[in-house]
Amino acid sequence: MLAASEIRATDLACVRAGRTIFRSVNLQVGKGRFLSVTGPNGVGKTSLLRVLAGFIPPAEGSVSITSGDRQIDDGDERASYVGWLGHSDAARAQLSAREVLAFFAQLYGMDHAVDDGLREVGLGAAADLPCQYLSAGQKKLLSLARLKLSGRPVWLLDEPLASLDTRARGLVAHFIGEHCANEGIAIAATHETLDFAGDTLRLGT
């Protein structure tokens, strides 16, 4: 299983469609730590996560993940260390929650953990329901189960509390805490306060 001791960004800038979204962003998050990225709409919270993940290249600056004695700067390789929770849930309408999670479990080599993963996020009773009948909150929980199964050491979460009720928000906080307690790294872009100790990076200030 992959492990990471740190993710670091130095003097990052992001430009989209000719517009500078942010500039001179620096962060350093070590294993077992959580960072909340906050700020008003349009300051680049999601774009920052996408740059960290290696989905888009920075216009300036650098991102690296430290794993053992290696410093990984290449975006494609860095992406293999990242578990992503975003607005797109990847839940095919005609497939059941179990079928969707089974696909990802096979991809991550965790085939045996599908039913346990669904129960952990409260979807045991909805396991065989086609995803088109799941609520937005249930689809978010399915994505959370997929994130847990990924085994990736760095979690990047874009508005992880969106569409969730109080109980489900508690689950998100619990799983982030569990991930960090197991020496994982978690960074969340959010408008809302997570009931979880960590550091804060505010963009747009």
N, C-alpha and C positions, 0 to 999 in steps of 0.2 A: 504494500500500500504506500502511496506517495505521502511524503511528509514535508512540511515547510516550517521554518523557524521565523521567517519574517517576510513581509511584503513592504517594499519601499518605493516611493515616487519622489522624484526630484525635479523641481522647476517645471512642472507639467503645464502645457497649454493645449487647448482643444479648439480647433477651428472647423465649423460646419457651414457649408454653403457660403464661404467667404466671410463668415461672421465669427469673431472670437468669442467663444462661449465662456472660457475662463483662462487665466494665465497665472504662472508662478505658484502653482499648488504643490505643496510638499506634505508628505505623510510617511509615517513609519509605524507599522503595526506588527508586533511580535506574537509568537505562539501563545495561545491562551488569552488573547486580548480581543476586545470588541471596540469598534469605532463607529460612531453615528455621524453620518454626513447630512447636515441640515442646511436650510436656506430657502428663500422664496422660489416660486416657480420661475423657470427659465435661466437659473444660474448655472445649470450644468451638472446636477447631481447624478442623473442617469448617464450622461455622457462620461462623467468621471469613472463610474463603475465599468462602463464599456471599454474605456481605455485601460483600466487596471486589468480587466479580464483578457485583454489582447484582441478584442473584437474589432476595435478601430485603433489605428496608430496615433500617437500623440503628435501634435504639430511641433511641439518643442518638449525638451526634457526626456526623462527616462523612467521606466518602471522595471523593477526586478523582484524576483522571488528567490529567497535563499533556501536551498534544500541540501542539508548536509554541508559539504564543503563546496557546493556549486552555487553560483549566482546565475540565475536564468533570466536573460534579458529578451530573448526572442519571443514575440507575441504568440506565435502558434504553440510553442512548447509551454509557455506560461499558462495558456488556456487549459492545458491538461491537468493543471493543479487546482482549477477553479470550479466550484459548484455554483450555479447561477439560479437565482429565483427572481424572475421578472414579471412583466405584465402578460406575456404570452405563456399560456399554460401547457401548450403542446398536447392538449386532450382532444383527440379525434372524436367528433360527435357520435359516430356509430360504434365506437369501441367502448367497452366497459372500463370502469376504473381499474379493475384487476388486469385487464388486457394491456392497458396503457402502462401501468407500473411494471408488469411482467416484461414488456419490451425493454424498458430502461434497466430493469434488474439484470436481464441477460446481457445488455450492453456493458454494464458495470461488473459483471461476473458475480452477481448477488441473487441468483435465481431463487434460492431457498427462502429469502426474506420478504417475499411479496405480501403474503397474508399478514405477517406481523407488522409490516410497514403500514398497511391500510388500517389495521386496528389501532396502531399507535396514534394516528391522526384522527381517529374517530370515524373512519369510513368503512368499517367492517360490514355494517348492515347495507351499505350502498355499493359493495364491491362489484356486483354484477349488473349494476344499473348503467345503461349507456350514458356517456358523458354529456350528451345533449340535454339530459334531464337533471344534471347536477346544477346546484346553485353556483354563483360566482365564488362564494366562500368555500364550498366543497371543492371546486376546481383549484383554488389556491392551496387547500390542504393536500390535495393530490400532488401538486407541485412541491409542497414541503416534504411529502413522503419520498418523492423522486430525489430531492436534494439530499436527504439523509442517506438514501441508498448509494449515492454517487461515491462516497468514500473520499471525496476531495478535501484537502486540508484547508483551502481558502474558500469561504462562503461570501459571495457578493449578493446582497438582497436589495431589490428595488421596491420600495414601499411594501414591505412584508406584511403590514397590518391592514392593508386595503381590503375591503369586502368581508372582513372577519368580525364575528361577534366577540363578546368578552371572553368566553371560554377558549375560543380558537386563538385569540391574541395571547392568552396565557400559555397555550401550547407552543406558539412561536418563541416566546421568551424562554420557555423551558428548554426547547431544542437548541436555541442559540447558546444558552448557558451550558448545556451538556456538551455541545461541540467545543466550546472554549475550555471547559474543564478537562477535555481529552486532548488538550494542546492544539486545538484548531484555531483558526483566525476567522473573524467575522467582521464584515463591513456592511452597514445598511444605510441606504439613502432613504430618508423618511421625513415626513412633515409632522409625525406624531411621536410622542415620547414613549420609548420602550422601557418597560420596567426592568432595567438591566444595567448593571454598573459598567461603565466604560468611558472612553474619551469621546470628544465631540470635535468635528471639523465643520465650521460654518462657512459656506461659500457665499460670495456676493457681499462681503463686508470690506 
